[in-house]
Amino acid sequence: MKFTRQSLYQLHCQNGLIHDQNGNPFDALRYSQFKYGLGDAAETYAQEMADFLGFTHSYWFEENIVGITSSAFKAVPTASDSIATTLLGFLEQKNAEKQQNCSIRKFKIHRSRLFEADYGNLSHVERQKLMQQTDLEIENPNFWANRKIIVVDDIWITGSHENRIRQLFASTKVSEILFIYVAEVQGIISPTIEHALNHAWVKNLERLKPFFENPNCQLNARICKFLLSYANLSELKLFFEQLHFLQLEKICEAIKGDGYDQMPVYDANFQVLLKALQEQKVLV
């Protein structure tokens, strides 16, 4: 089985600032918006990936079937799943234009266990330990025997998640896997750079509010954990009061789907959500 890794942006630190492979400042604000479900940002990255793959891996789409997936999740998709979904559409369009008969099939890597920790704040050793405790599963793995698969993810820092995916596919007969990232960190940079990039734009609830007003924003796991981890419960209460009943219900269902409602560390915030939801029900 062959593994390849590619990324749109290779990041390095220069004078305390993050630059890409061309020496340009990395757009951390757009990246943060993407991580919090803004579809416009995800679409931009998906288009860049489609163009990149069309240039470097066009021969892949001469196959009958190619798989595409994203980083593993349980019930609520990760931000990278938004890129994978949009990328699928772009690649299908390119195939139609070239009159290629390749069928690109999106599938899910299921993650059965989630953790309280913010992955973006963990060290290299902590990430490795966490990923080794993570149970992953692919539906019908035999279907992908002798086929190529694209795995879409947001950022490569320590490689812990990629290594876990490699272990997962090692027991299959997949012929080749391409890991494609928005960004890849190079050189000696603390893994916690991920936390800084994630929150370059979304630093507080006020920054998050417009996302719920944008129809092109998709609720994802990061939003759920941000709300469950928010320290100021008074501000959180006011924030929930400004949301529509259906939005609160959707957030609640997502949190329950991933099992965060059963984690004691999130209980106080979850109770604020439940109370806001109950008050909204009275008004509906």
matplotlib code that plots the C-alpha trace (Angstrom):
import matplotlib.pyplot as plt

x = [0.0, 1.4, 0.9, 1.4, 0.9, 0.3, -0.8, -2.0, 0.2, 3.5, 3.7, 6.8, 7.5, 9.4, 9.9, 7.1, 4.6, 3.3, 4.2, 3.5, 5.9, 6.0, 6.9, 3.3, 1.5, -0.9, -4.5, -5.2, -8.6, -10.0, -8.6, -10.4, -13.6, -13.4, -12.8, -16.0, -18.1, -18.2, -19.0, -17.4, -14.0, -14.4, -15.4, -12.3, -10.0, -12.0, -11.5, -7.8, -7.6, -9.6, -7.2, -4.2, -5.4, -6.3, -2.7, -0.8, -3.2, -5.3, -4.4, -6.2, -9.5, -8.9, -9.9, -13.4, -13.9, -12.0, -12.9, -12.9, -13.2, -12.3, -10.9, -12.8, -15.9, -18.8, -22.1, -21.2, -18.9, -15.6, -14.7, -12.7, -15.8, -17.2, -14.2, -14.5, -18.1, -17.5, -14.3, -16.4, -18.6, -15.7, -14.0, -17.2, -17.5, -14.0, -14.6, -17.7, -15.8, -13.1, -15.8, -14.1, -16.3, -14.6, -17.1, -15.9, -17.6, -17.5, -17.5, -17.1, -14.4, -16.4, -15.0, -16.7, -14.9, -14.4, -12.5, -12.8, -9.4, -8.9, -6.7, -5.3, -3.7, -2.0, 1.7, 3.1, 3.2, -0.3, -1.6, 0.0, -1.4, -4.9, -5.0, -3.9, -6.9, -9.2, -11.4, -11.9, -13.9, -14.6, -17.9, -17.3, -13.5, -13.3, -15.0, -11.9, -9.5, -7.2, -8.6, -7.3, -8.5, -8.3, -8.3, -9.0, -7.9, -7.3, -3.7, -0.7, 1.4, 2.7, 1.1, -0.6, -4.0, -2.5, -0.6, -3.8, -5.6, -2.6, -3.0, -6.7, -6.1, -3.1, -5.5, -7.3, -6.1, -6.4, -3.7, -2.9, -3.9, -3.4, -3.6, -4.3, -4.3, -5.1, -1.8, 1.3, 3.5, 7.2, 10.2, 10.1, 6.8, 4.8, 1.8, -0.3, -0.1, -3.2, -5.2, -4.0, -5.0, -8.4, -9.2, -7.5, -11.0, -13.4, -12.2, -15.5, -19.3, -19.6, -17.4, -19.4, -22.8, -22.7, -22.0, -25.5, -27.0, -25.2, -27.1, -23.8, -22.5, -22.6, -22.8, -19.7, -17.9, -15.7, -18.7, -20.2, -17.0, -16.5, -19.9, -19.4, -16.1, -17.0, -16.0, -18.4, -21.8, -23.6, -22.4, -23.3, -26.8, -27.3, -25.9, -28.4, -31.3, -30.5, -30.8, -33.9, -35.5, -34.6, -31.0, -30.8, -32.5, -29.9, -27.0, -28.5, -29.0, -25.4, -24.0, -26.0, -25.0, -21.3, -21.9, -20.6, -23.7, -22.4, -19.0, -19.0, -16.6, -19.3, -22.3, -22.6, -22.6, -25.0, -27.4, -27.4, -28.3, -31.1, -32.6, -32.5, -34.1, -36.8, -37.6, -37.7, -40.2, -42.6, -42.5, -42.9]
y = [0.0, 3.4, 6.5, 10.1, 13.4, 16.8, 20.2, 23.4, 25.5, 24.6, 26.7, 28.0, 30.5, 33.7, 36.5, 35.2, 35.1, 32.2, 32.2, 29.8, 28.3, 31.4, 33.7, 35.1, 35.5, 32.6, 33.7, 32.6, 34.4, 32.4, 29.2, 30.0, 30.7, 27.4, 25.6, 27.0, 25.8, 28.8, 27.2, 30.0, 29.3, 25.5, 26.0, 28.1, 25.3, 22.7, 24.5, 24.9, 21.1, 20.3, 22.4, 20.8, 17.3, 18.0, 19.0, 16.4, 13.3, 13.5, 9.9, 8.8, 9.6, 7.2, 4.5, 3.1, 4.1, 6.5, 7.0, 10.3, 10.8, 13.2, 13.0, 10.6, 11.7, 10.2, 12.0, 15.6, 16.2, 17.9, 21.0, 18.9, 17.0, 20.2, 20.4, 16.7, 17.1, 20.2, 18.7, 15.7, 18.1, 19.9, 16.6, 15.2, 18.4, 18.1, 14.4, 15.4, 18.1, 15.6, 12.9, 10.5, 7.7, 7.6, 7.2, 9.2, 7.8, 9.6, 7.5, 8.0, 6.9, 6.3, 7.3, 5.7, 7.4, 11.1, 12.9, 16.0, 17.4, 20.2, 18.4, 21.7, 22.3, 19.0, 18.2, 15.7, 12.9, 13.7, 13.5, 10.2, 8.7, 10.0, 8.7, 5.3, 5.2, 6.1, 3.4, 3.9, 1.9, 1.9, 0.5, -2.4, -2.1, -4.9, -2.7, -0.5, -3.4, -2.4, 1.1, 4.6, 6.8, 10.6, 11.6, 15.3, 16.9, 20.4, 20.6, 18.3, 19.0, 15.9, 13.2, 11.4, 11.4, 10.4, 7.6, 6.3, 6.4, 4.5, 1.8, 1.5, 1.0, -1.3, -4.2, -3.5, -4.1, -0.4, 0.2, 3.9, 6.6, 10.3, 12.5, 16.1, 18.9, 22.6, 23.3, 21.4, 22.8, 22.5, 23.1, 23.3, 24.8, 24.0, 21.8, 24.3, 26.5, 24.6, 26.2, 29.6, 29.2, 27.7, 30.8, 33.5, 34.8, 33.0, 34.2, 34.8, 34.3, 37.7, 36.5, 33.3, 34.9, 35.9, 32.2, 31.3, 34.0, 32.8, 30.1, 28.9, 28.0, 24.3, 23.2, 21.1, 19.5, 22.5, 24.8, 22.3, 22.0, 25.8, 26.3, 23.5, 24.9, 28.6, 29.8, 32.7, 31.1, 34.5, 35.4, 31.9, 32.2, 35.6, 34.0, 31.1, 33.5, 35.2, 31.9, 30.5, 27.4, 25.3, 26.3, 25.4, 22.1, 21.4, 22.2, 20.0, 17.0, 17.4, 17.4, 14.4, 12.6, 12.9, 12.1, 15.3, 15.6, 12.6, 14.3, 15.9, 18.7, 20.0, 19.6, 23.2, 24.6, 21.9, 22.7, 26.3, 25.1, 22.9, 25.7, 28.1, 25.4, 24.8, 28.6, 28.8, 25.9, 27.9, 30.7, 28.5]
z = [0.0, -1.0, 1.1, -0.1, 1.6, 0.0, 1.3, -0.2, 2.2, 3.9, 7.0, 8.7, 11.4, 10.5, 13.0, 15.1, 12.1, 10.1, 6.4, 3.6, 1.1, -1.0, 2.0, 2.2, 5.5, 6.0, 6.1, 9.6, 9.7, 6.8, 8.3, 11.6, 9.8, 7.9, 11.2, 12.6, 9.7, 7.3, 3.9, 1.9, 3.4, 3.0, -0.7, -1.4, 0.0, -1.9, -5.1, -4.5, -3.8, -6.9, -9.0, -7.3, -7.8, -11.4, -11.9, -9.9, -9.8, -12.9, -13.7, -10.6, -12.2, -15.1, -12.5, -12.3, -8.7, -6.4, -2.7, -0.8, 2.9, 5.7, 9.2, 11.4, 13.3, 15.3, 14.7, 14.0, 11.1, 11.4, 9.4, 7.0, 6.0, 4.5, 2.3, 1.3, 0.3, -1.7, -3.3, -4.4, -6.4, -8.0, -9.0, -10.5, -12.5, -13.8, -14.7, -16.6, -18.5, -19.5, -20.2, -17.7, -16.3, -12.9, -10.0, -6.9, -3.8, -0.5, 2.6, 6.4, 8.8, 12.0, 15.3, 18.2, 21.1, 21.7, 24.4, 26.5, 25.6, 23.0, 20.5, 19.3, 22.7, 23.1, 22.8, 20.4, 23.0, 24.2, 20.6, 20.0, 23.2, 22.5, 18.9, 20.0, 22.3, 19.4, 17.8, 14.1, 11.6, 7.9, 6.6, 4.1, 4.0, 1.4, -1.1, -1.3, -2.2, -5.0, -5.2, -4.5, -1.7, -0.9, 2.7, 3.3, 6.5, 7.8, 9.1, 9.5, 12.6, 14.3, 12.0, 14.9, 13.2, 9.9, 11.4, 13.1, 9.7, 8.1, 10.8, 10.0, 6.3, 6.8, 7.3, 4.0, 0.5, -0.6, -3.3, -2.6, -0.2, -0.7, 2.4, 1.3, 3.8, 3.8, 5.6, 6.8, 9.5, 8.8, 11.1, 14.8, 15.8, 18.9, 18.2, 20.0, 16.9, 15.9, 18.8, 17.8, 14.1, 15.1, 17.1, 15.0, 14.2, 16.5, 19.9, 21.7, 21.3, 19.6, 16.8, 16.6, 16.4, 12.7, 11.8, 13.1, 10.9, 7.8, 5.9, 4.4, 7.8, 8.9, 12.5, 13.2, 16.2, 16.8, 17.4, 19.8, 21.9, 21.8, 23.3, 25.9, 26.9, 27.1, 30.6, 31.0, 31.6, 31.8, 28.3, 27.1, 28.5, 26.7, 23.5, 23.6, 24.2, 20.9, 18.9, 17.5, 19.0, 16.0, 16.2, 19.9, 19.2, 16.5, 18.8, 21.5, 19.2, 17.9, 21.4, 22.4, 19.2, 20.0, 23.7, 25.1, 27.2, 29.2, 30.0, 33.5, 32.4, 30.0, 32.2, 33.5, 29.9, 28.7, 31.4, 30.3, 26.8, 28.1, 30.1, 27.1, 25.0, 27.5, 27.7, 23.9, 23.8, 26.0, 23.5, 20.4]

ax = plt.figure().add_subplot(projection="3d")
ax.plot(x, y, z, "-o")
ax.set_aspect("equal")
plt.show()
